[in-house]
């Protein structure tokens, strides 16, 4: 009778405690010797480890996201040179697409070839390799050629000149208004500035319309 009571008590302890209780010895009317193993602690430890792993994974993902930010190892001038080697003509603009919209990061270089044919050439910002090119249907070739008339500074040279002010992320021919080359630079802190590059002399001056101009207000 006592043996049945002991077994019932051990079973109840296992159910209430959420663990596993094992009767080691039952002899006659003596009270049994038991050893209870609580599996919750082990389970909790595994859960903590899993949560730690999740946190580690999240941290790794955060670091990977940070690594996706472009700085470009290939300069604007390098991208223009690579594009022209692939598609001969006159480079009119180069802009760094950093892939913020989910696309592939690349330099996009517009080239005006013979016969007034426009080409858009994509250049890898890490290797300088041409990723692809296609024809565009732009119709402003006459305006561009007029703006380039008498200019001795190329897009590549304008990009090199503007690089003295920061990392060039775009260079573009202004075929309206003042004409000449427009360049945008970005500092390591993310500040952006606009510059103008004289198409004849290559002199770089701050764009007077740039909101970052430090000039005094009258």
N, C-alpha and C positions, 0 to 999 in steps of 0.2 A: 504493500500500500504506500509506504513512504517512497519507494522507488518511483512509482507513478507520479506522485506529487512532485518529486524532484525534477523529473523529465518535463512535466508541465511547466514548472517555474523556469527552467532553462529555455524552453521554447518561447515562453512569453517574453523573457528578457531579450531574446534575439529579435522578436517582432517589434517590441517597443523601442529598442535601442537602434534599430535600423542596421544592425551588423550581423555577424555570424557567430553563434555560440556553439561550442563543441564540447560534449561531455567526454572527459578523458577516462574516467573510471567510475564504476558503480559497483560497490561490493556490499552485499547484505543490506543491513539497516544503516550503515555508515553514510554520512553525507557525501555526495559525489564531489570529486575535484573537477573544476571546470576552467576553461580558458576562453575568454571572449575576445574576438577580434573585431574591432570596429572598422568597417571598411569606409566609413564616411571620410575619415581623415585622409586616407589614400586618395579617395575620389576628389576631395577638396584640393589636395595637392596637384592632381592632374589638371583640375579646372584652372587653378592658378597658373600652372605652367602653360596651359593653352591660351589663357588670357595674355600672359607675358609674350607668347609667340605672336598673338594677334597684334599686340602693341609693337613688337619688333617689326612685323610685316608692315604695319602702318608707317613706322619710321622709315623703313626702306623705301616704301612708295613715295613718301615725302621727299626723300633724298633724290629719288629718280626723277620726280617732277622738277626739282630744282636743277637737275643736270640737263633738262631739256631746253633751258633757256639758252638762246643763241648768243654767246658771242661768236662772231664769225672769225675763223682762222684765215679765211680768204678775204682780202680787202676789196673794196669797190673797184680799185684800179686793176687788181688781179682778175676780178670777175669780167670786167670789160675786155681785158686782153684775151681771156679764154673764149669769150663769146665771139670776138672778131676772128679768132683763129678758126673757129668752127664755122662761122657764117660771115664772110667778108662783107664789109660795107662801112657805114658810119654809125658808131654808137651814139645814141641820142639820150639815153637815160639808163640808169642802173639803180635798182631798189632792192633792199634786203627784206624778203618776206620771211618773218620768223616763225611762221606756222601757227600763230595764235588761233586761227580758225580751224585748227585740226588738220590742216594740210601739211605737206612736206616743206620744211624750211629750204629756201633757195634764194639765190640772187636772180632777179629777173632783169634781163638786159634787152632793151629795144634797139634794134639795128635797122637802119634804112639802107637797103641794098640797091643795086642797079635796077633801073626800070621802075623806080619809086615803089618797090616792094618792101613791105615791113615784115620783120621777123622778131618774134619774142623768143629769147634764148634763156633757158634756166640752167644755173650753174650751182653745183654743190658748194655750200659755204664752208665745208670742212676740208674738202679735197681739191676743189677747183675743177672738178670733172664736169663736163657738160651733161646735164641730165636729159635734155631734150630741146627741141625747137619747133616752132610752127609759124606759119604765115598769119599776119594780122591784116585786117581790112581797113587800116587807118587811111584817111584821105587828105592829110595835112602835109604831104611831102613838100609841096611848093613853099609853104610857110617855113618849114624847117630848113630847107635849102637856102632860103633868103636870110634866115637868122644866122646860118653858118657862113654866109658869104663874108669873106675878109677875116674870119676867125682863124687864129693860128693855134689856139689851145683846144686840144681834144678832150673828150669826156674822161679818158684815162688820166690825162695831165691835170684836169680840173680836180679829179678825185684825189690825186696825190697832193696837190696844193692845199686842199681843204683838210687833209689828214693832219696837218700841223695844228689844227684847232680841236681835234678829237677824233673818235672813231666815226668814219663816214658810213652812214646807213643808206644814203641815197644821193644821187647826182642827176640833174635833169636840165635839159636845155630850155631856157625861157625864150619861146619864139613869139612872145607878145610883150608889149610894154618896153621895159628897159633892155630886154634881150641879154644874152650872156648865160653863164652856167649858174644854177642854183644847187647848193649842197646842204645837206642836213647832217649834223654830227651828234653823237651821243656820248656822254661821259660815263665813267664806270659807275657813277651814282644814279644814272638814268636820266640826267638832265639833257634836254635836246636844244640845239641852237641851229638857226638858219644862217647861211652865208651866201654871198655872191662872189663868183670868180670871174674876173674880167676875161672875155674871150680873146683879147689881143695880148694882154700882158701876163695873165695868170695871177694877178693880184687878188688877194682874198680880203673881203671886207664884210662886216656884220650886216645882215639884211636889215634895212631900216624898218621893215614891217614886222620883224621878229619881236614877239612879246617879251622875249628874254633880254632885249636891248637894255643896257645899263645906263643909257643916256639920261641926263637930267631933264625933268619936266619944266617947261617954261611957265 
